[in-house]
Amino acid sequence: MDADEGLIEAARLFKVLGNESRLGLLRLIGDAECSVGALVEATGLSQPLVSQHLKTLRDAGLVVATRRGKAVGYRLADLHVSHVIADALAHVREPAAEESADPTEPHTKESS
């Protein structure tokens, strides 16, 4: 995969992650394997909507479905998914850097 293809794939990933409901589902699934019913109960979303989001997440390779009899459990495909979400949440929760700060310097709590 060349650099341009990598950017295209990353953009597709961020498009899938750009939905608040899907991010919420991924956070729940990151804690433990979940069934559709458990996700519906935890989120308050309708069952068809949860199923639609899970299909999108499966198609993007972010979650894996495992059939257990009649039930299907969903889990993260790998730990990269939870790291991306955790990093994004840490970024938005971090206090904004001062406008006069050097944009080339990393923003840390010690430097604010």
C-alpha positions as CSV (number, residue, x, y, z in Angstrom):
1,M,0.0,0.0,0.0
2,D,1.5,3.3,-1.0
3,A,1.2,6.5,1.0
4,D,-1.8,7.8,-1.0
5,E,-3.7,4.5,-0.6
6,G,-2.9,4.7,3.2
7,L,-4.4,8.2,3.3
8,I,-7.5,7.0,1.5
9,E,-8.0,4.1,3.8
10,A,-7.4,6.3,6.9
11,A,-10.0,8.8,5.6
12,R,-12.5,5.9,5.2
13,L,-11.8,4.8,8.7
14,F,-12.3,8.4,10.1
15,K,-15.6,8.6,8.1
16,V,-16.9,5.5,9.9
17,L,-15.6,6.8,13.2
18,G,-17.2,10.2,12.6
19,N,-20.6,9.1,14.0
20,E,-21.3,9.6,17.7
21,S,-23.5,6.5,17.9
22,R,-20.8,4.2,16.4
23,L,-18.2,5.7,18.7
24,G,-20.4,4.9,21.6
25,L,-21.0,1.3,20.4
26,L,-17.2,0.9,20.0
27,R,-16.6,2.1,23.6
28,L,-19.1,-0.4,24.9
29,I,-17.7,-3.2,22.8
30,G,-14.2,-2.3,23.9
31,D,-15.1,-3.1,27.5
32,A,-16.5,-6.6,26.8
33,E,-18.0,-8.6,24.0
34,C,-21.7,-7.5,23.6
35,S,-24.8,-8.8,22.0
36,V,-27.1,-6.5,20.0
37,G,-29.7,-6.6,22.8
38,A,-27.1,-5.5,25.3
39,L,-26.0,-2.6,23.0
40,V,-29.7,-1.6,22.5
41,E,-30.3,-1.5,26.2
42,A,-27.0,0.4,27.0
43,T,-27.5,3.0,24.3
44,G,-31.2,3.5,24.0
45,L,-30.9,3.2,20.2
46,S,-33.4,1.0,18.3
47,Q,-32.4,-2.5,17.4
48,P,-32.5,-1.9,13.7
49,L,-30.2,1.2,14.1
50,V,-27.7,-0.7,16.3
51,S,-27.7,-3.5,13.8
52,Q,-27.1,-1.1,10.9
53,H,-24.2,0.6,12.8
54,L,-22.7,-2.8,13.6
55,K,-22.8,-3.8,9.9
56,T,-21.0,-0.6,9.1
57,L,-18.4,-1.3,11.8
58,R,-18.0,-4.9,10.6
59,D,-17.6,-3.8,7.0
60,A,-14.9,-1.4,8.1
61,G,-13.0,-4.2,9.9
62,L,-13.5,-2.5,13.3
63,V,-15.6,-5.2,15.0
64,V,-15.8,-9.0,14.7
65,A,-19.0,-11.0,15.1
66,T,-19.0,-14.4,16.8
67,R,-22.1,-16.6,16.6
68,R,-22.9,-18.4,19.8
69,G,-26.0,-20.5,19.1
70,K,-28.7,-18.1,18.2
71,A,-26.9,-15.1,19.7
72,V,-24.1,-13.1,18.1
73,G,-21.5,-11.4,20.2
74,Y,-19.5,-8.4,18.9
75,R,-16.0,-7.5,19.9
76,L,-13.3,-5.1,18.7
77,A,-11.2,-6.5,15.8
78,D,-8.0,-5.3,17.6
79,L,-6.7,-3.0,20.2
80,H,-5.9,-0.3,17.7
81,V,-9.6,0.6,17.6
82,S,-9.8,1.3,21.3
83,H,-6.5,3.3,21.2
84,V,-7.8,5.5,18.4
85,I,-11.0,6.3,20.4
86,A,-9.1,6.8,23.6
87,D,-6.6,9.2,21.9
88,A,-9.4,11.1,20.3
89,L,-11.2,11.5,23.6
90,A,-8.0,12.6,25.4
91,H,-7.4,15.1,22.6
92,V,-10.9,16.8,22.9
93,R,-10.8,16.8,26.7
94,E,-7.4,18.4,26.8
95,P,-7.5,22.2,27.6
96,A,-7.0,24.3,24.5
97,A,-3.5,25.5,24.0
98,E,-3.0,29.3,24.3
99,E,-3.2,31.1,20.9
100,S,0.3,32.5,21.4
101,A,1.8,29.0,22.0
102,D,4.2,27.6,19.4
103,P,2.1,25.2,17.2
104,T,5.2,23.1,16.6
105,E,5.6,22.3,20.3
106,P,3.5,19.5,21.8
107,H,0.9,20.8,24.3
108,T,1.4,19.3,27.7
109,K,-0.2,20.1,31.1
110,E,3.2,21.2,32.4
111,S,3.6,23.7,29.6
112,S,0.2,25.4,30.1
